[in-house]
Amino acid sequence: MNDRDVRAGTGSIPTPRSLLSRPSSPAALLRQLGLKPRRGLSQSFLTDVGVTRQIASAAALTTEDDVLEVGPGLGILTQELARRVRRVVAFELDRELAAVLPRLLPENVQIVQGDALKLEPADYLASPYKLVANLPYQITSPFLFRYLSILPAPSVLVLMVQREVAERISAPPGQLSYLAVAVQSAARPRIVRPVPAGAFHPRPRVESAVVKLDPLAEPLVPAQQRDDFLALVRAGFGQPRKQLLNSLEQGFAQARSPGWSRDAVRELLEQAGIVVARRPQELRLDEWRTLFEAYRVLRADRAG
């Protein structure tokens, strides 16, 4: 059987496709495989089995589920997923890891070597599917933007991210950021649990957290308007510590959006019923939507 073949579960427990033994520690396994953690890929491998079980439980996995895993690492989480679901497709950027992982994992796991920011889930999975990821922290933001708008969309996302980022995207009104608005306009985030640095090898310098994202049945704005909406929100957070009038004016200037003078921005805020002295983080999600609706009207009027 080819290592990239996948066989759907038949109700029996998946079996390993090789006799390669798994040492008790990730360091020993890496030595056995002749590999080292790659700093350039920010590799820190999850070692805590209890965390893997909580991740799988948060995703509410069943034997009928297909799962996309991003960043399988040494496969400790992959094994937990494979025990619970019909099929796992795992995107792994590291060529060396991708080559050896099939020897460590059950037959209902397909390893795909490549960049999760470029690979298309639709090439490997039909809808619905669930997404589980232990993300390299430097790609968290682009990953979120991509997988909250990609088609077919995951039915749920359970992600390991930097704890600070988890707190930021799940922030309440009054403490919102551009990233928080971008995420919460498409999904409902919830922190499942913090994860200490000691749960990884090598030990990272920051704490982590597992966050669950449930995509909204009705996003804050229609999918075809999302790019324009996010462009407005990004401009609104151009100078987040300043009043919205100043921040939005400078944000438009930085984005080189013509026609948005200070007077035009003031008119926009007045049309949306938003006090110009408020700060970007103080706006609720529904107020960002109202501001966007006013923006579309004024932009259409100017274009006409």
Steps between C-alpha positions, in 0.01 A plus 500: 500500500623848420567713810268769366207263458223524757252234591174592669443343840272199523428523869822325603790674671752625240828309503851636446634453148851407623678345793704810584499525879419830666739591784363647819634852434492726195874562536567126474264467204673784319835329556359172371376676188823694455319833527533820701242775572532767235515849645420651164159331514453581872458131574389417854339158523207440730580230758206513744249224420243662728503811281447292187192341657357840591559627147321197356215539749463871419453409134221254601641235269306195387579193292318663208725807495773599256769723650755733348801527731759770441842450654495135612856521631595160638142377480399489867182697433453327164483162675229626736301638208539179296362292786182707505418581139454342159783681327778751567674708233809667646682790333870502596743758364819320609600259222703277729220466753244442228712216366523310830158566652321228298718245682372625837130538432191287427373432150210744525751789501618668179809719522518781245828688479448867433411844630157522666480861384514380139353148494131467419298284744248439220766293321500252788176538694132538426275708722436477788834461675652618826830682533754442778836674503810552711611815323844652460418827671639722224227385260204529740348816353523404130381150589191637676417738216532220246313222677213719616420576137619192309262267315410238591499649847580296811201443728716575806859606564699397808841666503809515716619860492704738710304578817517874437344451158225276641413771752506767231266324258252415778507850653170659608359828362706790621824307451469402135786508249504466124569127538217460751248670270623296204456173690182580690327626187527145362515269802433472871832447686542332838821422688493130589804499725844653547797278419830548685832512318597173668245314285732538198843389383704710454348729761371821334558841650130583521191339646239354272127445504247282325224707342180375338336693216142422403425661160188716506199375308455862389826697493496866590524591130439288188800306374525706181532819709749367754815633333357852482377476859841393627668778302278753679566344842875497429482870414299561815780351709763704314584681825312294761586722798362809331141613463317331216487813286881529504566125480267444205631804313859378539402144421343606171812702419729205575285279277512768230122513478420819309213730587501449877597838636448588864164655415398189305591276793303724735199471269539122493499475879203733527305294244572190708396671822843452658653772717826613339682508834459127565797270458510202262512232772184641658274420204280192523479260208157629400640854493777390264232355275299823514815698418568269206146541366537879516839472332356299210222755448733800504753326276227414247374860506849631434555250219166597343 
